Amino acid sequence: MEPDDIPWEDRSYRIMVGDNCRMDIPIEMRDMSSYRATMAHKINHSFEPNCEFWEVTHPVYGYIPCVRTLYDLDGGIELTVHYNYMLDDCPDWYNKISLGILIFFII
């Protein structure tokens, strides 16, 4: 869990690496003109993803998360991952979407 006093905008790029470490891309490095050694921090969320976060040793940055496909994909397909946010500690948009899906499956 993140401390309550840190807004989601300031920690929205934190990604788990292993069981107890997090990688964070600082605000000033989130724009692709400043940082583009990896594009994993720009991948969109889906509850039915076609990719997953994985881990790799980068020759410059060391142990970092990456993205790999779950199955072979044709060109032009949007890559998505499941963010796996905890519902008691997630951005509002994620909570609203997950609540909508839960209601859909209950009905």
QUIDA-V411006 format. One record per residue. N is the residue number from 1. RES is the residue in one letter. SS is DSSP state (@ for helix, = for strand, . for the rest). PHI is phi in degrees with one decimal (999 if undefined). D_LAST is the distance of its C-alpha to the last C-alpha in Angstrom with 1 decimal. Layout:
N;RES;SS;PHI;D_LAST, N;RES;SS;PHI;D_LAST
//
This chain:
1;M;.;999;31.2, 2;E;.;-87.7;33.0, 3;P;.;-59.5;35.1, 4;D;.;-65.2;33.4, 5;D;.;-85.7;36.3, 6;I;.;-103.6;35.7, 7;P;.;-67.5;33.5, 8;W;@;-59.5;31.0, 9;E;@;-60.3;33.2, 10;D;@;-86.4;36.0, 11;R;@;-131.9;34.1, 12;S;.;-72.4;31.6, 13;Y;.;-106.6;33.7, 14;R;.;-79.6;33.9, 15;I;=;-128.2;33.0, 16;M;=;-67.1;33.3, 17;V;=;-127.5;36.2, 18;G;.;72.9;36.5, 19;D;.;-88.1;35.3, 20;N;.;-142.6;37.0, 21;C;=;-123.5;38.2, 22;R;=;-129.3;36.8, 23;M;=;-103.9;38.1, 24;D;.;-127.1;38.2, 25;I;.;-99.6;39.4, 26;P;.;-59.0;41.2, 27;I;@;-50.8;40.6, 28;E;@;-70.4;43.8, 29;M;@;-107.7;43.0, 30;R;.;-79.4;39.5, 31;D;.;-78.7;41.0, 32;M;.;-64.6;41.8, 33;S;.;-73.5;45.4, 34;S;.;-101.7;45.9, 35;Y;.;-145.3;44.0, 36;R;.;-150.4;43.1, 37;A;.;-66.8;44.1, 38;T;.;-142.2;40.5, 39;M;.;-109.3;37.5, 40;A;@;-57.9;34.8, 41;H;@;-74.9;34.4, 42;K;@;-106.8;33.3, 43;I;.;-73.8;30.4, 44;N;=;-85.6;27.0, 45;H;=;-86.8;23.7, 46;S;.;-151.5;20.8, 47;F;.;-79.1;17.9, 48;E;.;-127.5;19.2, 49;P;.;-73.2;22.9, 50;N;.;-110.9;25.9, 51;C;=;-138.3;28.2, 52;E;=;-142.4;28.7, 53;F;=;-72.3;31.1, 54;W;=;-137.5;34.2, 55;E;=;-131.6;37.6, 56;V;=;-148.5;41.0, 57;T;=;-96.0;44.5, 58;H;=;-83.0;45.6, 59;P;.;-64.2;49.4, 60;V;.;-105.8;49.7, 61;Y;.;-93.4;46.8, 62;G;=;80.7;46.5, 63;Y;=;-73.1;43.3, 64;I;=;-136.5;40.4, 65;P;=;-76.1;36.8, 66;C;=;-139.3;36.3, 67;V;=;-125.5;33.6, 68;R;=;-131.5;33.5, 69;T;=;-74.5;31.4, 70;L;.;-84.3;29.2, 71;Y;.;-160.1;30.5, 72;D;.;-63.2;32.9, 73;L;.;-121.7;32.0, 74;D;.;-75.2;33.7, 75;G;.;-63.5;35.6, 76;G;.;83.4;34.0, 77;I;.;-88.8;30.5, 78;E;.;-67.3;29.2, 79;L;.;-87.4;29.2, 80;T;=;-138.6;26.3, 81;V;=;-131.3;25.6, 82;H;.;-89.9;22.9, 83;Y;.;-69.6;24.4, 84;N;.;55.6;23.0, 85;Y;.;-68.2;23.5, 86;M;=;-79.1;22.9, 87;L;.;-66.6;20.3, 88;D;.;-90.2;23.0, 89;D;=;-152.5;25.5, 90;C;.;-149.2;24.3, 91;P;.;-67.9;24.8, 92;D;@;-57.3;22.7, 93;W;@;-60.4;21.5, 94;Y;@;-69.0;20.1, 95;N;@;-61.3;18.4, 96;K;@;-65.0;16.7, 97;I;@;-65.8;15.6, 98;S;@;-66.0;14.4, 99;L;@;-64.8;12.4, 100;G;@;-62.1;10.8, 101;I;@;-68.9;10.0, 102;L;@;-60.1;8.7, 103;I;@;-62.5;6.2, 104;F;@;-59.0;5.4, 105;F;@;-73.4;5.5, 106;I;@;-70.2;3.8, 107;I;.;-70.7;0.0
//
